[in-house]
Amino acid sequence: MKYPDLFRPIQIGSTLFRNRIFSAPTGHPDVSVDGEFSEDAVAYYERKAQGGAAVITLGEAIVDSRYGKRHPFQVSLDSRNSYHSLSQVADRIRRHGAVPSMELQHSGMKATPGLVTPGFCTGADAVYGPSEMDLNGIHVHEMTEDMILEIIDKFGNAARALKNSGFGMVTVHAGHGWMLNQFLTPRINRREDRWGGSAENRARFVVEVCDDIHRKCGRNFPVEVRISASEIVDGGYDVGEGVAIAKQLQSHADIIHCSVGCGIGLPEEYRTFTLTHPCMFKEDGVNVKYAAEVKKHITDTPVAAVGAMTDPAMMNDIIASGKADIVEMARGLICDPDLPIKAREGRDGEIVRCMRCLSCFSNLKDRGGFWCALNPVTNRERAFARTDVHVTPKKVLVAGGGIAGMQAALTAAAKGHEVVLCEKSNHLGGHITCENNVPFKRHLKEYIAQQIRKLEASPVEIRMNTEVTPEYARGTGADVIVAALGAVPARPDIPGIGGKNVLCADEAYINPDRVGDTAVILGAGFVGTELAIYLNGLGKKVCVLEMADHMNVSSNSLHGQAVDIKLREEKIPVFFSSKAKEIDGQGVLAETPEGDRRFDADTVIYAVGQKALSREATALYDCADEFWPVGDCVKPATISDANLTAMSAAQNIGRV
């Protein structure tokens, strides 16, 4: 076996876990306000269990509906309404050999007043936390002793109900700024009673929660506690305090799960999400060092590491070297739920590795679904299963070998169609391959290379340096044309745009040596801002001009947040509400809120969006019986949209 330490089973309590890969908690938006999971939500969790992880953990279940809920889609565990549905989820996970777990939470001072749990209670008007204070305009009341004891009881009751519903363990969330973490952090917990002050007193709440769960569920029922081993922000506690907290949990918790982050109440709170959930600008396994430090001081309780892990070799080394006993993944299994099976069988090259673009969490937050940029099936398991039917074989011509074209060709071939893929240039992958040398896009480069390998191993006939014109398309005798022609960089109409010192973003990415020591980038979308970060890393002095008053983050607000943080950290200036009026050999004259201003630079780079090759796609519409335009030639969008439209179109070919 290639990774023996990663796949060595571990016994915790009376449960044998089949390997050391645990699915970290993720909630799901398809839960009704009265706790009913949709069939799509159930299928999402079941699919992870099929992939071979030892534990599948459902996220964001609230033990106290009156005082503990932050948003209405959190399961209320003190209401009986949800338990029938939870039993169904647990059954669907267990049947595949994984242990179902549920994350138990209380929002504390992060709760939203007034949320209603139907048929159970109306949310409280007041917000409670460890100590009285004002937070973001909300007055926080100090929890009384009786309230604390009642919440401990609620944690235990919730765990007992989950055990009765078929769950094999629970995860107590004492990190990331939630209520138990609020008690653990001395800057928020200012109490002078037995629940505050020393590390022992501040940890008393979570210790009592663990003990109550064991009293009600039995000592052999595993209780995992997720802590923030460090708050990793200025003003927060460091890993030394995290070790002190972990020491208090020994012999009470069965697993100490070491995450990071708690920005609540700090000016830089916005930074913590992309540290807790590492963005693409962080190295792989960036947070493992915190678990490793805790592990040095914890002898009799398994320690779990989490954050930015998709490489089985790295995970195996974490276990083998004693940095942690368990590794946990959220996005890694959202991107490829079969990662454990592939790693166990040594099929590393087939693992689709998360590129940490935060598309999944942004889609969840802003659009209501865990949709992955690289895996269109995630959170659409049932929808794609409905297309998994017998099809009539067709001859399919795919025009364009970018992200959408490659996915369409692979899917169509897998469905049994005869597929020809034509690419106008001398390489596959589309214009996004211009970013191949960008360090923080290394996982995207790996994904494109993986798709190319799949194509080369498939029955797809690949024709490079071949432009698909209407005449060419008709000459192939194809039954179906998939137009995946993509887009080209839009060129703004600015005087001087044709100057020798002017480049489009794609050219700057491919040949950064053509960029002088100083550069002005026109456009603060992801192409322009990520280019600014890349060039800054090469030692060039860069600024960005944007006509709008904000960064264009499209449908990925959380990656936008990560980019904004990186720009600030690197001190790269972005000038909003600034319109380029003229370009000359010395830079740009721009109209700004303060009036006209010159921005001197050796090179001017435009990154103002993409122009869809819609006209070229339209020319192919009557060249075959079926016509499917997909990806950017319909409308320039995201990798996620390109993959989704391509896979969906290919799934539908020949169904009728």
Secondary structure, DSSP 8 states (H G I E B T S, - for coil): ---TTTTS-EEETTEEESSSEEEEEE--S-B-TTS-B-HHHHHHHHHHHHTT-SEEEEEEEES-TTTS-SSTTSEETTSGGGHHHHHHHHHHHHTTT-EEEEEEE--GGG--TT-EETTTEE--SSEEESS-EEETTEEEEE--HHHHHHHHHHHHHHHHHHHHTT--EEEEEE-TTSHHHHHH-TTT----STTSSSHHHHTHHHHHHHHHHHHHH-TTS-EEEEEES---STTS--HHHHHHHHHHHTTT-SEEEEE----TTSTTGGGSHHHHTT-TTS-TTTTHHHHHHHHHH-SSS-EEEESS---HHHHHHHHHTTS-SEEEESHHHHH-TTHHHHHHTT-GGG--------HHHHHHHHHSS---SS-TTTT-HHHHHTT-S-----EEEEE--SHHHHHHHHHHHHTT-EEEEE-SSSSSS-GGGGGTT-GGGHHHHHHHHHHHHHHHHSS-EEE-S----HHHHHHTT-SEEEE---EEE-----TTTTSTTEEEHHHHHH-GGGS-SEEEEE--SHHHHHHHHHHHHTT-EEEEE-SSSS---TT-HHHHHHHHHHHHHTT--EE-S-EEEEEETTEEEEEETTEEEEEE-SEEEE---EEE-HHHHHTTTTSSSEEEE-GGGTS---HHHHHHHHHHHHHHTT--
